[in-house]
Amino acid sequence: MNAVPRRAEAPGLARPNRPRRARALRPGAAATLGAVALLAVTAASPAPAGPAQPGPAAHCGAGAPLHVPAAERAQSACLDDLTTRGTVASGHTVEADWAGLTPAGLPVPDAVPGVQIDGYFPDTSATNTHHGWDHDAQFVIRLPDHWNGGLVVSGAPGTRAQYANDRAIGDWVLARGYAFAATDKGNTGAAFYRDGDTPGDAIAEWNARVTQLTRAAGAVTQERYHRPLRRTLVTGLSNGGYLVRWQLENHPELYDGGVDWEGTLWRTGGPNLLTFLPPALRAYPGYAAGGPDAAGAHRAMLAAGFPAGSEFLWPFYYQTYWDLTQRTYREELDPGYDGAQQAGTPFCAPGSGPGCDTDYDYAARPAEVRRAVAKTALTGRIGKPLISLQGTYDVLLPISRTGDTYARMVHEAGRDGLFRYYRVAGGSHVDGLFDTFPDRLRPLTPCHRSAFRALESWLDDGRRPPAGHTVPMPRHADPERLVTDCPLTTG
């Protein structure tokens, strides 16, 4: 979800009519960019799957020009290392995009040489300032010299930009030989709700941008290696995990499978963010203050879905996530709640006035709010294999309200044969917290990698992953081992 906000913005500014701009996914022409190799706009469609083969020996394919379909601007660079160890040094990533998402001790793989393509698709909003472009719908595509025949596509978590998955996902899949593509989802930052024409449009655009990038990255990957894709996988965390679910429900023809890492859940009838965050905002201050009302406030927190045992995390999530997330996502889906104000009043006290998000009652809001949510709602009707995982101490997206609910949705849709769900004991929403609480938490990054390998085996030879279960915290857990090891077996 709002995985450590990339940049905050004071949301209490007045605005008369909340203007929204229409989203145009129209074809564009690639811009001329100085001395870098440019990528012209072409049309292409995915080729049928074929056997994986190693990439050409020539570094970066001997500088052959490449084309990204529908990109308005794109530029390529031949790099000695596509992982964060190299791209931080060369200026081809932005560390702020991925800050706090992984444990500090997560290893970085050996250098992976190849081509990086940065660019953007036609768009009318300008929240993403990377490269000085001031243009949204930015993407990054990385093409390793030694290719395994596969492509991994991902959308940014929270409201971050296109490099947010570089450390958690990109480094590892590139080292395994995959091409890797990621998108900023078409809008970024704490005021993402200003994008779009009507409520719900900004979130709906996220899905369209992942679909768009999947098609474009598939075409440029096949052009780079002169052979068809063997496999296309989609994966992501938080909002990126939601995008995995949506893609496999709505565009299964584009993918062979996916891994959803603690995806956000949108359902018109709930539960969703707007049903469980307001109770937390109301109850937590009373719990934190102690005194005679603390026990009742604690019961209210548990009733809202926040699990017993996770109390040590509540102060951080209250200050960093719950309030900001409630106000900004409510503004996107229900802008009329606070009238002319943008995203309400931070940390308003219950009963302090109309438009206070602490008092928000999703069930009592007009039908038009549920229509806005319906633009992005999930169904559970996945069309390709999906592995989902979530931590039991996720106190931004409580597992009983999100991951458990989505698993029931898949079951009710009759898609159990395509699904595995792992609840990870001690996992929280952002792995950066593991460095603060190494004796209480377990990072999910290695669990994601285990799930990814399990999906590969499932697709390669039909070896089905273990049945869904809660992955236990190892006895006498060694923090150094937890950063790299997370078997999905029950033994």
Phi, psi and omega per residue, in radians:
M1 nan -2.172 -3.135
N2 -1.415 1.150 -2.972
A3 -1.219 1.669 -3.007
V4 0.795 1.670 -3.014
P5 -0.878 2.279 -3.077
R6 -1.202 -0.673 3.000
R7 -2.647 2.352 -3.097
A8 -1.672 2.731 3.129
E9 -2.523 2.347 3.141
A10 -1.087 2.017 -3.013
P11 -1.653 0.282 -3.086
G12 -1.692 0.340 -3.087
L13 -1.388 2.475 3.107
A14 -1.346 2.586 3.036
R15 -2.567 2.433 -3.026
P16 -1.248 -0.904 -2.982
N17 -2.260 0.176 -3.123
R18 0.771 1.176 -3.106
P19 -1.113 2.455 3.080
R20 -2.213 2.485 -3.124
R21 -1.797 2.476 -3.115
A22 -1.186 2.580 -3.110
R23 -1.622 2.080 3.134
A24 -1.891 2.098 3.059
L25 -1.866 0.869 -3.057
R26 -1.549 2.693 3.076
P27 -1.112 2.643 3.111
G28 -2.455 2.994 3.128
A29 -1.779 2.461 -3.139
A30 -1.174 2.409 -3.114
A31 -1.456 2.709 3.079
T32 -1.463 2.237 -3.000
L33 -2.253 1.280 3.013
G34 0.993 -2.292 -3.013
A35 -1.671 0.029 -3.116
V36 -1.396 2.728 3.088
A37 -1.196 2.285 -3.048
L38 -1.832 2.798 -3.061
L39 -2.120 1.952 -3.107
A40 -1.349 2.798 3.119
V41 -1.472 2.262 3.075
T42 -2.414 3.002 3.024
A43 -1.885 2.427 3.135
A44 -2.699 2.733 3.079
S45 -2.254 2.653 -3.105
P46 -1.051 2.427 3.076
A47 -1.497 2.787 3.105
P48 -1.094 2.686 -3.106
A49 -1.131 2.579 3.105
G50 -2.511 3.079 -3.104
P51 -1.190 2.527 3.110
A52 -1.246 2.474 3.078
Q53 -2.424 2.656 3.109
P54 -1.120 2.647 3.139
G55 -1.237 2.941 -3.137
P56 -1.120 2.603 -3.088
A57 -1.208 -0.534 -3.090
A58 -1.097 2.262 -3.131
H59 -1.062 2.161 3.131
C60 1.101 0.383 3.100
G61 1.176 0.538 3.107
A62 1.039 0.484 3.036
G63 1.286 0.384 -3.137
A64 -1.096 2.398 3.115
P65 -1.152 2.552 -3.118
L66 -2.168 2.851 -3.087
H67 -2.318 2.277 3.089
V68 -1.891 1.895 -3.097
P69 -0.979 2.338 3.039
A70 1.251 0.010 3.123
A71 -1.255 2.342 3.062
E72 -1.404 -0.573 3.117
R73 -2.540 2.413 3.111
A74 -2.766 2.496 3.115
Q75 -2.514 2.494 -3.063
S76 -2.020 2.706 3.091
A77 -2.466 2.393 3.055
C78 -1.565 2.039 -3.019
L79 -2.040 2.562 3.050
D80 -1.328 -0.327 -3.133
D81 -2.666 2.065 3.124
L82 -1.540 -0.162 3.121
T83 -1.365 2.974 -3.078
T84 -1.121 -0.465 3.077
R85 -1.020 -0.703 -3.136
G86 -1.500 -0.696 -3.038
T87 -1.294 -0.468 3.009
V88 -1.102 -0.798 -3.118
A89 -1.170 -0.637 -3.068
S90 -1.580 -0.110 -3.139
G91 1.432 0.418 -3.105
H92 -1.857 0.367 2.951
T93 -2.592 3.019 3.088
V94 -2.253 1.886 -3.051
E95 -1.015 -0.591 -3.122
A96 -1.073 -0.453 3.129
D97 -1.116 -0.627 -3.048
W98 -1.947 0.191 3.137
A99 -1.045 2.328 3.034
G100 1.453 -0.060 -3.044
L101 -1.546 -0.278 -3.099
T102 -2.326 2.743 3.062
P103 -1.184 2.584 -3.070
A104 -1.072 -0.540 -3.079
G105 -1.493 0.140 -3.138
L106 -1.134 2.164 -3.107
P107 -1.152 2.622 2.999
V108 -1.804 2.312 -3.098
P109 -1.223 2.999 3.059
D110 -1.094 2.859 -3.077
A111 -1.010 2.443 3.093
V112 -2.133 1.761 -3.140
P113 -1.303 2.666 3.107
G114 2.884 -2.828 -3.099
V115 -1.855 2.375 2.959
Q116 -1.998 2.325 3.078
I117 -2.036 2.155 3.034
D118 -1.981 2.454 3.131
G119 -3.071 -2.919 3.072
Y120 -2.634 2.719 3.033
F121 -1.625 2.821 3.085
P122 -0.947 2.359 -3.129
D123 -2.790 2.806 -3.103
T124 -1.940 -0.020 3.142
S125 -1.898 2.843 -2.957
A126 -2.456 0.799 -3.137
T127 -1.454 -0.378 -3.086
N128 -1.609 2.018 -3.068
T129 -1.692 0.041 -3.102
H130 -0.976 2.513 3.130
H131 1.139 0.142 -3.054
G132 1.245 0.278 -3.068
W133 -1.418 -0.490 -3.092
D134 0.842 0.966 -3.038
H135 -2.625 2.336 3.115
D136 -1.562 -3.140 -3.030
A137 1.126 0.590 3.055
Q138 -1.332 2.629 3.136
F139 -2.466 2.848 2.957
V140 -2.323 2.371 3.063
I141 -2.199 2.251 3.135
R142 -2.100 2.272 -3.028
L143 -2.163 1.740 -3.098
P144 -1.209 2.608 3.107
D145 -1.016 -0.705 -3.095
H146 -1.849 1.848 -2.936
W147 -1.854 2.441 3.133
N148 -1.675 0.078 3.122
G149 1.657 -0.002 -3.058
G150 -2.024 2.868 3.096
L151 -2.323 2.338 3.045
V152 -2.016 2.226 -3.116
V153 -2.033 2.486 -3.101
S154 -2.622 2.608 3.000
G155 -1.871 2.649 -3.069
A156 -1.154 2.534 3.008
P157 -1.319 2.845 3.105
G158 0.930 -2.351 3.067
T159 -2.075 0.583 -3.136
R160 -1.408 3.128 -3.095
A161 -1.797 -2.975 -2.841
Q162 -1.203 -0.316 -3.130
Y163 -1.606 0.109 -3.013
A164 -1.083 -0.482 -3.112
N165 -1.679 0.123 -3.063
D166 -1.029 -0.772 -3.067
R167 -1.413 -0.769 -3.044
A168 -1.303 -0.625 -3.011
I169 -2.155 -0.868 -2.997
G170 -1.010 -0.863 -3.118
D171 -0.921 -0.818 -3.001
W172 -1.259 -0.771 -3.108
V173 -1.253 -0.577 3.064
L174 -1.109 -0.720 3.121
A175 -1.123 -0.413 3.101
R176 -1.536 0.005 3.057
G177 1.711 0.042 3.135
Y178 -1.373 2.566 2.790
A179 -1.286 2.615 -3.039
F180 -2.369 2.302 3.139
A181 -2.313 2.425 -3.131
A182 -2.500 2.632 -3.084
T183 -2.232 2.680 3.039
D184 -1.413 -0.011 3.075
K185 1.334 0.036 3.052
G186 1.736 -0.154 3.024
N187 -2.866 2.612 -3.038
T188 -2.440 2.937 3.005
G189 1.455 2.985 -3.034
A190 -1.180 -0.331 3.126
A191 -1.833 0.553 -3.137
F192 -1.001 -0.448 -3.077
Y193 -1.147 -0.236 3.109
R194 -1.284 -0.235 -3.119
D195 -1.450 2.689 3.094
G196 1.656 3.049 -3.048
D197 -1.826 -0.563 -3.131
T198 -2.416 2.844 -3.135
P199 -0.947 2.368 -3.122
G200 1.613 -0.236 -3.077
D201 -1.135 -0.667 -3.072
A202 -1.105 -0.751 3.108
I203 -1.231 -0.700 3.118
A204 -1.033 -0.592 3.127
E205 -1.103 -0.559 3.135
W206 -0.946 -0.771 -3.129
N207 -1.141 -0.757 -3.141
A208 -1.090 -0.633 -3.111
R209 -1.236 -0.621 3.075
V210 -1.163 -0.759 3.083
T211 -1.029 -0.803 -3.134
Q212 -1.047 -0.813 -3.115
L213 -1.177 -0.654 3.131
T214 -1.015 -0.808 -3.138
R215 -1.139 -0.786 -3.103
A216 -1.175 -0.770 -3.119
A217 -1.163 -0.614 3.079
G218 -1.079 -0.723 -3.133
A219 -1.176 -0.799 -3.093
V220 -1.234 -0.550 3.090
T221 -1.120 -0.793 3.130
Q222 -1.155 -0.599 3.085
E223 -1.176 -0.699 -3.113
R224 -1.098 -0.752 -2.997
Y225 -1.774 -0.067 3.087
H226 1.025 0.615 3.061
R227 -2.740 2.742 -3.076
P228 -1.253 2.725 3.028
L229 -1.130 2.388 3.027
R230 -1.527 -0.540 -3.038
R231 -2.770 2.458 3.006
T232 -2.201 2.158 -3.135
L233 -2.093 2.609 3.108
V234 -2.141 2.349 -3.135
T235 -2.658 2.768 3.138
G236 3.084 2.903 -3.121
L237 -2.090 2.603 3.115
S238 1.056 -2.107 3.057
N239 -1.013 -0.558 3.070
G240 -1.141 -0.567 3.057
G241 -1.197 -0.678 3.024
Y242 -0.995 -0.741 -3.128
L243 -1.097 -0.610 3.082
V244 -1.057 -0.866 -3.132
R245 -1.013 -0.834 -3.080
W246 -1.081 -0.757 -3.126
Q247 -1.102 -0.742 -3.114
L248 -1.285 -0.343 3.013
E249 -1.427 -0.652 -2.957
N250 -1.879 -0.437 3.124
H251 -2.385 0.945 -3.133
P252 -1.101 -0.357 -3.131
E253 -1.154 -0.313 -3.098
L254 -1.527 -0.228 -2.957
Y255 -2.298 2.784 2.987
D256 -1.709 -0.337 3.120
G257 2.969 -3.137 -3.106
G258 -2.767 2.834 3.044
V259 -2.183 2.087 -3.135
D260 -1.766 2.075 -3.101
W261 -1.867 1.750 3.080
E262 0.886 0.931 -3.094
G263 -1.178 2.555 3.019
T264 -1.181 2.564 3.139
L265 -1.987 2.191 3.007
W266 -2.056 2.112 3.068
R267 -2.384 2.390 -3.078
T268 -1.109 -0.621 3.138
G269 -1.620 0.085 -3.070
G270 1.387 2.956 -0.039
P271 -1.242 2.682 3.003
N272 -2.746 3.120 -3.095
L273 -0.888 -0.682 -3.018
L274 -1.374 -0.067 3.072
T275 -1.756 -0.527 -3.078
F276 -1.870 -0.272 3.097
L277 -1.323 -0.754 3.128
P278 -1.013 -0.736 3.074
P279 -1.034 -0.633 3.095
A280 -1.158 -0.717 3.121
L281 -1.125 -0.574 3.119
R282 -1.314 -0.721 -2.983
A283 -1.513 -0.603 -2.995
Y284 -1.033 -0.790 -3.130
P285 -0.990 -0.668 3.106
G286 -1.174 -0.648 3.083
Y287 -1.154 -0.789 -3.093
A288 -1.168 -0.536 -3.107
A289 -1.285 -0.341 -3.087
G290 1.259 -2.849 3.130
G291 1.503 -2.981 -3.013
P292 -1.156 -0.380 -3.111
D293 -1.594 -0.085 -3.023
A294 -1.140 -0.682 -3.103
A295 -1.121 -0.751 3.097
G296 -1.132 -0.671 3.098
A297 -1.132 -0.659 3.106
H298 -1.112 -0.742 3.096
R299 -1.084 -0.651 3.118
A300 -1.157 -0.636 3.088
M301 -1.124 -0.779 3.134
L302 -1.126 -0.688 3.139
A303 -1.139 -0.509 3.120
A304 -1.330 -0.198 3.089
G305 2.018 -0.062 -3.089
F306 -1.472 2.037 -2.863
P307 -1.292 2.569 2.996
A308 -1.053 2.434 -3.078
G309 1.754 -0.320 -3.132
S310 -1.673 0.136 -3.042
E311 -1.001 -0.556 -3.128
F312 -1.125 -0.312 3.131
L313 -1.603 -0.307 -3.014
W314 -1.035 -0.708 3.135
P315 -1.012 -0.762 -3.135
F316 -1.121 -0.812 -3.086
Y317 -1.206 -0.587 3.085
Y318 -1.107 -0.826 -3.090
Q319 -1.260 -0.601 -2.966
T320 -1.732 -0.635 -2.912
Y321 -2.063 -0.960 -2.878
W322 -0.995 -0.865 -3.072
D323 -1.185 -0.898 -3.109
L324 -1.073 -0.746 -3.125
T325 -1.124 -0.815 3.127
Q326 -1.006 -0.834 -3.042
R327 -1.189 -0.748 -3.055
T328 -1.307 -0.700 3.132
Y329 -1.306 -0.556 3.022
R330 -1.140 -0.687 3.094
E331 -1.081 -0.644 3.113
E332 -1.155 -0.686 -3.011
L333 -1.771 -0.369 -3.090
D334 -2.515 1.125 -3.067
P335 -1.145 -0.382 -3.124
G336 -1.280 -0.229 -3.067
Y337 -1.074 -0.690 -3.121
D338 -1.901 0.397 3.051
G339 1.081 -2.259 -3.065
A340 -1.410 -0.123 -3.135
Q341 -1.344 2.685 3.090
Q342 -1.817 2.033 3.027
A343 1.039 0.596 2.896
G344 1.107 -2.806 -3.106
T345 -1.969 2.155 -3.115
P346 -1.029 2.312 3.042
F347 0.904 0.728 3.123
C348 -1.205 2.550 -3.133
A349 -1.383 2.541 3.107
P350 -0.933 2.380 3.118
G351 1.293 0.215 -3.069
S352 -1.415 -0.107 3.101
G353 2.634 2.919 3.129
P354 -1.104 2.526 3.108
G355 1.464 0.114 3.100
C356 -1.329 2.130 -3.078
D357 -1.207 -0.358 3.064
T358 -1.099 -0.511 -3.134
D359 -1.609 0.080 -2.996
Y360 -1.066 2.364 3.134
D361 -2.239 1.681 -3.073
Y362 -1.005 -0.732 -3.078
A363 -1.112 -0.451 -3.097
A364 -1.584 -0.059 -3.078
R365 -1.395 2.788 -3.088
P366 -1.083 2.806 -3.119
A367 -1.048 -0.458 -3.114
E368 -1.107 -0.468 3.100
V369 -1.181 -0.766 3.115
R370 -1.175 -0.521 3.054
R371 -1.158 -0.631 3.085
A372 -1.149 -0.747 3.106
V373 -1.125 -0.600 -3.106
A374 -1.057 -0.419 3.121
K375 -1.077 -0.439 -3.048
T376 -2.176 0.125 -3.027
A377 -1.168 2.599 3.101
L378 -1.697 2.787 -3.103
T379 -2.155 -0.381 -3.010
G380 1.516 -0.074 -3.088
R381 -1.492 1.168 3.137
I382 -1.255 2.635 -3.115
G383 -2.015 -0.025 3.097
K384 -2.471 2.833 -3.110
P385 -0.986 2.361 -3.118
L386 -2.367 2.279 2.978
I387 -1.955 2.185 3.107
S388 -1.973 2.491 3.017
L389 -2.459 2.591 3.123
Q390 -2.703 2.567 3.120
G391 -1.420 2.512 3.126
T392 -1.221 -0.326 3.106
Y393 -1.831 0.489 3.004
D394 -1.298 1.864 -3.105
V395 -1.926 0.366 2.818
L396 -1.723 -0.798 3.096
L397 -2.069 1.463 -3.053
P398 -0.921 2.277 -2.999
I399 -1.058 -0.593 -3.141
S400 -1.185 -0.377 -3.121
R401 -1.750 -0.290 -3.031
T402 -2.081 -1.351 -3.090
G403 -1.026 -0.794 3.132
D404 -1.095 -0.691 -3.138
T405 -1.149 -0.745 -3.135
Y406 -1.143 -0.640 3.085
A407 -1.050 -0.690 3.084
R408 -1.144 -0.663 3.129
M409 -1.093 -0.742 3.110
V410 -1.098 -0.741 3.120
H411 -1.077 -0.809 -3.119
E412 -1.146 -0.473 3.095
A413 -1.425 -0.040 3.122
G414 1.299 0.489 -3.085
R415 -1.963 0.415 -3.119
D416 -0.978 -0.577 -3.109
G417 -1.145 -0.302 -3.140
L418 -1.807 0.159 -2.885
F419 -2.349 2.461 2.926
R420 -2.362 2.446 -3.076
Y421 -2.329 2.166 -3.123
Y422 -2.109 2.129 3.033
R423 -1.604 2.149 -3.027
V424 -1.809 1.957 -3.113
A425 -1.081 2.229 3.081
G426 1.488 0.027 3.110
G427 -1.439 2.438 3.079
S428 -1.980 -3.063 -3.009
H429 -1.308 -0.608 3.128
V430 -2.179 2.277 -3.063
D431 -1.230 -0.297 3.089
G432 -1.040 -0.436 3.121
L433 -1.216 -0.334 3.105
F434 -1.040 -0.598 -3.138
D435 -1.164 -0.472 3.106
T436 -1.475 -0.594 -3.082
F437 -2.216 1.051 -3.079
P438 -1.170 -0.296 -3.140
D439 -1.613 -0.067 -3.078
R440 -2.171 -0.371 -3.032
L441 -2.036 2.888 3.042
R442 -2.263 2.227 3.104
P443 -1.215 2.526 -3.122
L444 -1.584 -0.234 -3.113
T445 -0.958 -0.869 3.109
P446 -1.166 -0.479 3.076
C447 -1.187 -0.676 3.060
H448 -1.059 -0.707 -3.130
R449 -1.190 -0.653 3.052
S450 -1.107 -0.719 3.118
A451 -1.135 -0.675 3.129
F452 -1.111 -0.786 3.107
R453 -1.111 -0.659 3.103
A454 -1.107 -0.654 3.094
L455 -1.153 -0.711 3.096
E456 -1.018 -0.801 -3.141
S457 -1.130 -0.663 3.107
W458 -1.032 -0.775 -3.102
L459 -1.376 -0.588 -3.071
D460 -1.230 -0.858 -3.013
D461 -2.402 0.275 3.066
G462 1.327 0.195 3.107
R463 -1.298 1.857 -3.082
R464 -1.253 2.426 3.109
P465 -1.112 2.856 3.080
P466 -0.958 2.652 3.082
A467 -1.008 2.645 -3.130
G468 -1.025 2.467 -3.123
H469 -2.912 3.089 3.019
T470 -1.553 2.109 3.106
V471 -1.339 2.038 -3.038
P472 -1.307 2.686 2.970
M473 -1.285 2.243 -3.137
P474 -1.067 2.524 3.033
R475 -1.140 2.483 -3.138
H476 0.902 0.837 -3.061
A477 -1.045 2.286 3.089
D478 -1.602 2.057 -3.101
P479 -0.948 -0.657 -3.136
E480 -1.144 -0.650 3.127
R481 -1.260 -0.644 -3.104
L482 -1.085 -0.463 -3.130
V483 -1.213 -0.418 -3.045
T484 -2.117 -0.140 -2.974
D485 -2.297 2.265 3.080
C486 -2.754 1.356 3.123
P487 -1.167 2.474 -3.122
L488 -1.571 -0.047 3.116
T489 -1.276 2.788 -3.100
T490 -1.505 -0.317 -3.079
G491 -1.435 nan nan
